[in-house]
Amino acid sequence: MPQSNWTEKGATLSDKSAIKQFNLTQEEIYAAVREEKLQYRECHIHGNPYLRLFTDEVEKLVAELHGPNYLSQQKLQTELKSVKSQIRSMKSKIKTLEKRKAELLIELAVES
């Protein structure tokens, strides 16, 4: 396999992230590692082990296992989830700002 840069931003992800983001199973990841389809590095954080994988290799694996359309559908689902989350966050911020606006208007009316 070609040597890639492990430190490049966005080039790698953990096995846990791959499972969550691409709907893979731990068994599928381990099988791909055994078949040398995925390069990995064993890492630990707070004493918990995880595998560091190359994102592009994981994407190739997903396309191979589930078809090329599956990956684009998963990316769209992930982006949709993010957009919905941002909308909820903005609505919450707007609600807070509207409440503060009302308080300020009341204070201005009292001082007048």
N, C-alpha and C positions, 0 to 999 in steps of 0.2 A: 504494500500500500504506500502511496506517496506520503512523504513527511509534510505535515501541515503545522501551522503555528498554533500552539496550545494557548498562547497568551493574547491572541487577537480578540478584541471585543466582539462579542456576538458569535464567535466561531464555535464555541462549545456550550453545552448545557449538561445538567446533571441527569442521571437516569430517572430521578423522581420527576423532573420537569418534562422529560420526554414522555413519560407515562401520562402525565396530566395533559400536556399540550397536544400530543398526537394520538391519544387513546391506545397506547401500546400496553402490553403486559410486561411484567418483570421477566417472565419466561421467554417472551419473544426477544427481549433485549439480550438475555444471557445466551440464547441460541445463536443470535447474530454474532455475538462476541466469540463464541466457540467456533463458528464457521468463518471467523475472521472477516466479517462484513463490516464490523464496527471496531475502530480503534478506541481504546479506553485508557484511562488512568484511574487508579484507585486513590481516592481522597477521603479525608475525614474532616468533619466540622463538629466541634463540641463532643468529640468522641464517637460520632455517628458516621459510619462508612457510607460512601456513595461512589458511583462511577461517573467520571467526567467523559462525555462523548462529543464527537464533532457533529454539529447541527446538520451540515450538508449530508453526512453519512446516514444520520437518522432519517432525514427526509427521503433519501434514496430507498432506505429500508421500508419506510411507510408506503411509498409508491409501489414497491415490489410486492409487499404483502397485501395491500388493499386497493391497488390501482391508482393511476395518476390523478383522477378526479377526487379521490378521497382526501388527498393532501390539500388541494385547493378548497374543498368544502370545509375542512378542519380549520384552515387559516381564516376563512370567512366567518365561521362560527366564533372563533377566538376574537376576531376584530369586532364582531357584533356584540359580544359579551362585554368587551372593553367600552364600546360606545354607550351601551345601556348603563354601565356603571358610571361613566362620566356624566351622563344625563341626570341620573339620580343624584349625584354629588352636586351638580349645578343647581338642581331644583332645591336641594337642601340649603345651599348657600343663598339662593334668591329668597327663600322663605326667611332666613335669618336676617338678611338685609332689609326686607320689607318690614319685619318686626322692629328693627332698629330705626328705620325711617319713621314709622308711626310714633315711636317713643320720642324722637327728636322733634317731630311736628307738635306733639303734645307739650313738650318743654318750651318750644318757641311760643306757642299759644299762651301758656301760663305766664311767661316773662313779658308778654306784650301788654 
